[in-house]
Amino acid sequence: MPSLVCSAQNCVYNNAMYCSKGDIKVDGQQASVCQDTCCGSFEERRRDNMRSSMGSPNIDTEIKCEVVHCRYNDNCCCNAKHVDISGAAAHCADETECVTFEKKA
């Protein structure tokens, strides 16, 4: 299971730069650069959902990957050792990205 660090601090699941959801989905099926990917599990933290997390922050997170052309996608599961999700000022999933994405050769 990859270790995940996430800078999307506006996400309801972000707890001290780790994801507390337990599993995430990386979207961007036909992405050819990391900017075309996003965290499909991102949910903006708002006043009406101030649960800062669904559970405890966890460095090890199951990552389902829909990015067909990523070298780390192994049958829709991410097999990278470490994954970075960026989006410090994100307010929606499209404003996040999987920085770890690498296009298959």
C-alpha positions as CSV (number, residue, x, y, z in Angstrom):
1,M,0.0,0.0,0.0
2,P,1.5,3.4,-1.0
3,S,2.3,6.1,1.6
4,L,0.2,9.2,0.8
5,V,0.9,12.8,1.6
6,C,-1.8,15.3,0.7
7,S,-1.6,19.1,0.6
8,A,-5.3,19.6,-0.1
9,Q,-6.0,21.2,3.2
10,N,-9.5,22.3,2.3
11,C,-10.5,18.6,1.9
12,V,-12.7,17.2,4.7
13,Y,-10.4,14.1,4.9
14,N,-7.1,16.0,5.3
15,N,-5.8,15.7,8.8
16,A,-2.2,17.0,9.3
17,M,-1.3,16.4,5.6
18,Y,-2.5,12.8,5.7
19,C,-5.8,11.3,4.4
20,S,-8.2,10.0,7.0
21,K,-10.6,8.5,4.5
22,G,-8.6,5.2,4.3
23,D,-8.9,4.9,0.5
24,I,-9.0,7.4,-2.4
25,K,-9.6,7.3,-6.1
26,V,-7.3,9.1,-8.5
27,D,-9.2,10.2,-11.6
28,G,-8.1,11.4,-15.1
29,Q,-8.5,8.3,-17.1
30,Q,-6.8,9.6,-20.3
31,A,-4.3,11.9,-18.5
32,S,-0.9,12.4,-20.1
33,V,0.5,14.9,-17.5
34,C,-0.1,15.1,-13.8
35,Q,-2.2,18.3,-14.2
36,D,-4.8,16.1,-16.0
37,T,-5.3,13.9,-12.9
38,C,-7.2,14.7,-9.7
39,C,-8.2,13.2,-6.4
40,G,-11.7,12.0,-7.1
41,S,-12.3,11.5,-3.4
42,F,-11.8,15.2,-2.6
43,E,-14.6,16.7,-0.6
44,E,-14.4,20.4,0.3
45,R,-14.5,21.2,4.0
46,R,-17.4,23.5,4.7
47,R,-19.1,24.8,7.8
48,D,-21.9,22.1,7.4
49,N,-19.4,19.3,7.2
50,M,-16.7,20.4,9.7
51,R,-15.8,16.8,10.4
52,S,-12.1,17.3,9.9
53,S,-11.8,13.6,9.2
54,M,-13.7,10.4,9.0
55,G,-11.1,8.7,11.1
56,S,-7.5,8.9,12.2
57,P,-4.9,10.2,9.7
58,N,-3.0,7.4,8.1
59,I,0.1,7.5,6.0
60,D,-0.8,4.2,4.3
61,T,-3.9,4.6,2.1
62,E,-5.5,2.3,-0.5
63,I,-5.3,4.2,-3.8
64,K,-7.6,3.2,-6.7
65,C,-6.2,4.6,-9.9
66,E,-8.3,5.3,-13.0
67,V,-5.3,6.8,-14.9
68,V,-4.8,4.3,-17.7
69,H,-1.5,5.8,-18.9
70,C,0.2,6.0,-15.4
71,R,3.2,3.7,-15.0
72,Y,2.1,3.0,-11.4
73,N,-1.4,1.8,-12.3
74,D,-1.5,-1.9,-11.8
75,N,-5.0,-3.2,-12.7
76,C,-6.6,0.0,-11.3
77,C,-4.5,0.0,-8.1
78,C,-1.6,2.3,-7.5
79,N,1.7,0.5,-6.9
80,A,3.9,3.5,-6.3
81,K,5.8,3.5,-2.9
82,H,4.9,7.1,-2.2
83,V,2.1,9.3,-3.6
84,D,1.8,13.1,-3.3
85,I,-1.6,14.7,-3.9
86,S,-1.3,18.5,-4.4
87,G,-4.0,21.2,-4.1
88,A,-3.3,23.4,-1.1
89,A,-6.0,25.9,-2.1
90,A,-8.3,23.5,-3.9
91,H,-12.1,23.9,-3.5
92,C,-13.0,21.1,-5.9
93,A,-11.5,17.8,-7.1
94,D,-10.4,19.4,-10.4
95,E,-8.1,21.7,-8.5
96,T,-6.1,18.7,-7.1
97,E,-3.6,16.5,-8.9
98,C,-1.5,13.4,-8.4
99,V,2.0,14.7,-8.5
100,T,3.4,11.2,-8.6
101,F,1.9,10.5,-12.0
102,E,4.4,9.3,-14.6
103,K,3.3,8.4,-18.1
104,K,4.0,4.9,-19.2
105,A,6.9,4.6,-21.7
